[in-house]
Amino acid sequence: MRHVVIVGQGPSGLLAADWLSALGAAVTIVAASEGSLALWSGSFDFRNYDQDGSMVTDPWQWWAEPSHRTFAQAWELSDWKRWWTALLRSFQDIGLIVDLTLPRKNRWIVAPTGRLRPTFWCPPWQWTLSSSDPNEPVTLVDVGSLLDTPINWLKARTRDDSAWLTEAVALRRPDAWRQHWSGLAWAAFLDQPTGADWVITESIRAREHMRLPGALVFPQVLGVATTERLMQRIADAVDRPVFEYALMPPAVGGIRIRERWHKSLKSRGVLFRHGHVVEVTDSGVRLGESAGRIAADEVVIATGGIVGGGLALNPEGILTNTATGERDFFSGELNALTSVGVGNRLSHGYVVGRMVGGSDPDRHGDGGAMNVWSVATAVQAIMGERAVNSWLSTREEGPG
């Protein structure tokens, strides 16, 4: 059995742990922070914008052009389909209600900043639109005291765009409400029976003021542990679909996924170790503050650059500290890893994550694709192509 140490527990680190452990590797995750899932609503992007900044409606068509394969030069669309299916199966395995039919087009979501943007795949609680100029009616829910909610922006857009059939209803505050409540505080309240009863009662009361049919859309506060059950109870009570839109961090959606992913990985024997990696070698990693070493056959570096800096790797093989902009330098915390090529093994490990390969995920909307591709590349190199292809076939055929 191969032992793999993964440095970092953001989306790419947990995805690497998921796929490697499913293939039979013994996995230890080492992280000095919680990772970036608390900043993430849970959606995965494939390709949202072209080089000129124009929106991409059909990412499959965009990736079909050889000149557009900015980092996955060797991948055909069939490869993307197999790995996207594996990703959706993984989310199904951790307890999300997932439609395993791969999306054919980008859909639109309301980003935490309040603006509309395209995205490829969203968790089931996410409110999505089929176009940027929707005519499907929707009722937005105002729970009050959320400074980062875009509901006022959405109301303003309604006035400016007659095609957006939108209304808003306000729920009365619960007795337990406090001025400082963030989205996470609301979610903790709604995870409790008292909170669930309150939101159902208030939703029924608010239904009397709803003029439009269509979905009832809450800010992303509908619990962490009980989300799907609570959403179904509300939907049954008001007789309409219930969804959410994402808020600013802490991102409740990402925390939901993190909690379920951790539980699933631990049930498979994946170990979690708190520590700061200061050295990566051929035989494993060394932790700071005299915390010792962890032996491993392979090391996967999944510090993607969202929280606490991280590593970016461009196609020329240059590693950059994303916090400082320094190249091939890690403040004495990691070895200088200089001989790097995209998809190739480092001298002491593999780098995975959304910042790998010279992509600009914030500009192009391809961070999810980069996570999938870079993790898949490392998994194939570590576990072998034959074993991976056999496993992918089981992912395509049915639950594992």
C-alpha positions in Angstrom: 0.0 0.0 0.0 1.4 3.4 -1.0 1.4 6.1 1.7 0.7 9.6 0.4 1.0 12.8 2.5 -1.2 15.7 1.2 -0.2 19.2 2.4 -3.3 21.4 2.5 -7.0 20.7 3.0 -8.8 23.0 0.6 -10.9 21.6 -2.3 -7.9 20.2 -4.2 -6.4 18.6 -1.1 -9.6 16.9 -0.1 -10.3 15.8 -3.7 -6.8 14.3 -3.9 -7.4 12.5 -0.6 -10.8 11.2 -1.8 -9.5 9.8 -5.1 -6.2 8.4 -3.7 -7.9 6.7 -0.8 -10.6 5.3 -3.1 -7.8 3.7 -5.1 -6.3 2.1 -2.1 -3.6 4.5 -0.9 -3.0 5.3 2.7 -3.5 9.0 3.0 -2.5 11.6 5.7 -3.6 15.2 5.3 -1.3 17.8 7.0 -2.6 21.3 7.3 -1.8 24.4 9.4 -5.2 26.0 8.7 -8.7 25.1 7.9 -8.2 25.5 4.2 -10.3 27.5 1.8 -13.6 25.7 1.9 -14.9 28.3 4.4 -14.5 30.8 1.6 -16.2 28.7 -1.1 -19.9 28.3 -1.8 -19.2 24.9 -3.5 -19.6 25.6 -7.3 -17.1 24.2 -9.8 -16.2 26.2 -12.9 -15.2 24.7 -16.2 -14.6 27.8 -18.3 -16.6 31.0 -17.8 -14.8 33.7 -19.9 -12.6 33.6 -23.0 -9.3 35.4 -23.4 -11.2 38.7 -24.3 -13.4 38.5 -21.2 -16.5 37.5 -23.1 -18.8 35.0 -21.4 -18.6 31.3 -22.4 -22.0 29.7 -22.6 -20.8 26.2 -23.7 -17.5 25.3 -22.0 -17.5 21.9 -23.8 -17.3 23.7 -27.1 -14.6 26.0 -25.8 -12.4 23.2 -24.6 -12.9 21.2 -27.8 -10.6 23.7 -29.6 -7.0 22.5 -29.3 -5.7 26.1 -29.0 -7.9 26.6 -25.9 -6.4 23.7 -23.9 -4.3 26.1 -21.9 -3.2 23.5 -19.3 -4.8 20.2 -20.2 -3.0 19.9 -23.5 -3.3 16.1 -23.7 -6.9 15.8 -22.6 -9.8 15.2 -25.0 -13.4 15.9 -24.1 -13.8 12.2 -23.2 -11.2 12.6 -20.5 -13.0 15.6 -19.1 -16.3 13.6 -19.0 -14.7 10.7 -17.1 -13.2 12.9 -14.5 -16.2 15.3 -14.1 -18.3 12.1 -13.5 -15.8 10.9 -10.9 -16.1 14.3 -9.2 -19.9 14.1 -9.1 -19.7 10.6 -7.8 -17.4 11.8 -5.0 -19.9 14.4 -4.0 -22.7 11.8 -4.1 -20.6 9.6 -1.9 -20.2 12.3 0.8 -23.9 12.8 1.0 -24.9 15.5 -1.5 -28.0 15.0 -3.6 -26.3 15.0 -7.0 -27.7 14.8 -10.5 -25.1 12.7 -12.2 -26.0 14.0 -15.7 -23.1 16.3 -16.7 -24.1 19.9 -17.4 -24.1 20.8 -21.1 -24.0 24.5 -20.6 -23.0 27.0 -18.0 -25.7 28.4 -15.8 -25.9 31.7 -13.9 -25.6 32.3 -10.2 -25.6 35.3 -8.0 -22.1 35.6 -6.7 -21.5 36.8 -3.1 -20.7 40.3 -4.5 -24.3 40.4 -5.9 -23.3 40.2 -9.5 -24.4 37.5 -11.9 -21.7 35.2 -13.2 -21.7 31.9 -15.1 -20.7 28.6 -13.5 -20.6 24.9 -14.5 -21.7 22.8 -11.6 -23.4 23.8 -8.3 -24.5 21.9 -5.2 -28.2 21.1 -5.1 -29.0 24.0 -2.7 -27.6 26.7 -5.1 -30.1 28.9 -7.0 -29.2 28.9 -10.7 -30.6 30.6 -13.8 -30.5 29.4 -17.3 -29.5 32.8 -18.7 -28.3 36.2 -17.6 -31.7 37.7 -18.6 -34.1 35.3 -16.9 -37.9 35.6 -17.1 -38.6 32.9 -14.5 -40.3 34.3 -11.5 -38.6 34.1 -8.1 -39.3 35.3 -4.6 -36.3 36.4 -2.6 -36.3 36.0 1.2 -34.9 38.7 3.5 -34.1 37.3 6.9 -32.8 40.7 8.1 -29.5 41.8 9.6 -27.2 40.3 6.9 -24.9 43.1 5.8 -23.5 41.0 3.0 -26.7 40.0 1.4 -27.2 41.1 -2.2 -31.0 41.3 -1.9 -31.0 45.1 -2.2 -28.9 44.8 -5.3 -31.3 42.3 -6.7 -34.3 44.5 -5.9 -32.6 47.4 -7.8 -31.9 45.1 -10.8 -35.6 44.3 -10.8 -36.5 47.9 -11.3 -34.0 48.3 -14.1 -34.8 45.0 -15.9 -38.5 44.3 -16.5 -37.6 40.8 -17.7 -36.5 39.8 -14.2 -39.7 38.8 -12.5 -38.6 39.1 -8.9 -40.2 40.0 -5.6 -38.9 40.0 -2.0 -40.5 39.0 1.3 -39.2 39.7 4.8 -39.3 37.2 7.6 -39.8 38.5 11.2 -36.8 38.1 13.4 -36.8 35.2 15.8 -36.6 35.8 19.6 -33.1 34.4 19.6 -31.8 36.9 17.0 -28.8 39.0 17.8 -27.4 42.1 16.0 -24.1 40.5 15.2 -25.5 37.3 13.5 -23.6 36.4 10.3 -24.7 33.8 7.8 -22.9 31.1 9.9 -24.7 32.2 13.0 -28.0 32.0 11.2 -27.1 28.5 9.9 -26.3 27.3 13.4 -29.7 28.6 14.6 -31.5 26.9 11.8 -29.8 23.6 12.4 -31.7 23.5 15.8 -35.3 22.3 16.0 -36.3 25.8 17.4 -34.8 27.5 14.3 -36.3 25.0 11.9 -39.8 25.5 13.3 -39.3 29.3 13.2 -38.3 29.4 9.5 -41.1 27.1 8.5 -43.7 29.1 10.4 -42.4 32.4 9.0 -42.3 31.0 5.5 -45.9 30.0 5.7 -46.8 33.5 7.0 -44.8 35.2 4.2 -46.5 33.0 1.6 -49.6 35.2 2.0 -47.6 38.2 0.6 -46.1 36.4 -2.4 -47.6 37.5 -5.7 -45.3 35.5 -8.0 -45.1 31.7 -8.5 -41.7 30.1 -8.7 -38.8 29.3 -6.4 -38.4 30.7 -2.9 -34.7 31.8 -2.6 -33.1 32.3 0.8 -29.6 33.6 1.5 -27.2 30.7 2.2 -28.2 30.2 5.8 -30.4 27.1 5.8 -28.3 25.1 8.2 -25.0 23.1 7.9 -25.9 19.6 9.1 -29.7 19.6 8.2 -29.8 21.6 5.0 -31.5 19.2 2.6 -34.1 18.1 5.1 -34.9 21.7 6.2 -35.2 22.8 2.6 -37.6 20.0 1.8 -39.7 20.9 4.9 -39.9 24.5 3.8 -40.8 23.5 0.2 -43.6 21.2 1.4 -44.9 24.0 3.6 -45.0 26.7 0.9 -45.6 24.3 -2.1 -42.7 25.7 -4.2 -39.0 24.9 -4.7 -36.6 26.3 -2.2 -33.0 27.4 -3.0 -30.3 29.7 -1.7 -27.8 32.2 -3.1 -24.3 32.5 -1.7 -23.1 35.1 0.8 -19.7 36.5 1.6 -17.4 34.3 3.8 -17.7 32.5 6.1 -19.3 30.5 3.2 -21.9 28.2 4.7 -22.0 26.1 1.5 -18.3 25.3 1.6 -18.4 24.5 5.3 -21.3 22.0 4.6 -19.1 20.3 2.0 -16.1 20.3 4.2 -17.9 18.7 7.2 -19.3 15.9 5.0 -16.0 15.4 3.2 -14.0 15.1 6.4 -16.5 12.6 7.8 -16.4 10.5 4.7 -12.6 10.5 4.4 -12.1 9.6 8.1 -14.5 6.7 7.6 -12.1 5.5 4.9 -9.1 5.7 7.2 -7.7 9.1 6.0 -5.7 10.7 8.8 -5.8 14.4 9.6 -2.7 16.0 11.2 -2.4 19.6 12.3 1.1 21.0 11.5 3.2 23.4 9.4 5.3 21.6 6.8 8.8 23.1 6.6 10.5 20.5 4.4 9.5 18.1 1.7 11.8 15.2 0.9 11.8 12.0 -1.0 10.8 10.1 2.2 8.0 12.4 3.4 7.7 15.8 5.2 9.1 17.5 8.2 6.9 19.6 10.5 8.0 22.7 12.3 8.3 23.4 16.0 10.0 20.0 16.5 6.8 18.2 15.6 8.7 15.4 13.8 8.4 13.8 10.4 5.8 11.9 8.5 7.1 9.2 6.2 5.5 8.8 2.8 6.1 7.3 -0.6 4.7 10.4 -2.3 3.8 14.0 -1.3 1.1 16.1 -2.8 1.3 19.8 -2.2 -2.2 21.3 -2.3 -1.7 24.8 -1.0 -3.6 26.6 -3.7 -3.1 30.3 -2.8 -6.5 31.3 -1.3 -5.6 31.1 2.4 -2.2 32.0 3.8 -0.4 32.3 0.4 0.3 29.1 -1.4 2.0 28.0 -4.6 1.3 28.9 -8.2 3.0 26.9 -11.0 3.2 28.2 -14.5 3.8 26.1 -17.7 7.5 27.1 -17.8 7.9 25.3 -14.4 8.3 28.4 -12.2 6.9 28.2 -8.7 5.7 31.4 -7.2 4.7 32.2 -3.6 1.2 33.8 -4.3 1.3 35.8 -1.0 4.5 37.6 -1.8 5.1 37.2 -5.5 8.5 35.7 -4.9 9.6 33.0 -7.3 11.1 29.7 -6.2 11.2 31.0 -2.6 9.1 29.8 0.3 10.4 31.9 3.3 12.5 29.0 4.4 9.5 26.8 4.9 9.7 24.5 1.9 12.6 23.3 -0.2 13.2 25.3 -3.4 11.4 23.1 -5.9 12.9 24.4 -9.2 12.7 21.6 -11.8 8.9 21.6 -12.4 6.8 20.9 -15.4 3.1 20.9 -15.8 1.8 17.4 -15.1 5.3 16.2 -14.2 6.5 15.0 -10.8 8.5 17.5 -8.8 11.8 16.6 -7.3 10.0 15.9 -4.1 6.3 15.8 -4.8 3.3 17.0 -6.9 1.7 20.4 -6.9 -2.1 20.5 -7.4 -4.8 23.2 -7.1 -6.5 26.0 -9.0 -3.4 28.1 -9.3 -1.3 25.5 -11.2 -0.4 25.8 -14.8 -0.4 29.5 -15.4 -4.2 29.7 -15.4 -6.0 32.8 -14.0 -9.1 31.3 -12.5 -10.5 34.6 -11.2 -10.3 36.1 -14.7 -11.2 33.0 -16.8 -13.4 31.0 -14.5 -11.5 27.7 -14.9 -10.5 27.0 -11.3 -12.7 24.0 -11.0 -11.3 22.5 -14.2 -7.7 23.2 -12.9 -8.5 21.4 -9.6 -9.9 18.4 -11.4 -7.1 18.2 -14.0 -4.2 18.7 -11.6 -5.5 16.3 -9.0 -6.3 13.7 -11.7 -2.8 14.1 -13.2 -1.1 13.5 -9.8 -3.4 10.5 -9.0 -2.6 8.8 -12.3 1.1 9.3 -11.7 1.0 8.0 -8.2 -1.4 5.0 -8.6 -0.7 4.0 -12.2 -2.8 4.5 -15.3 -4.2 0.9 -15.4 -5.6 1.1 -11.8 -7.0 4.5 -12.4 -8.7 3.6 -15.7 -10.3 0.6 -14.0 -11.5 2.7 -11.1 -12.9 5.4 -13.5 -14.9 2.7 -15.3 -16.6 1.8 -12.0 -17.3 5.5 -11.4 -19.0 5.7 -14.8 -21.1 2.5 -14.4 -22.5 3.2 -10.9 -22.0 3.9 -7.2 -18.7 2.6 -5.8 
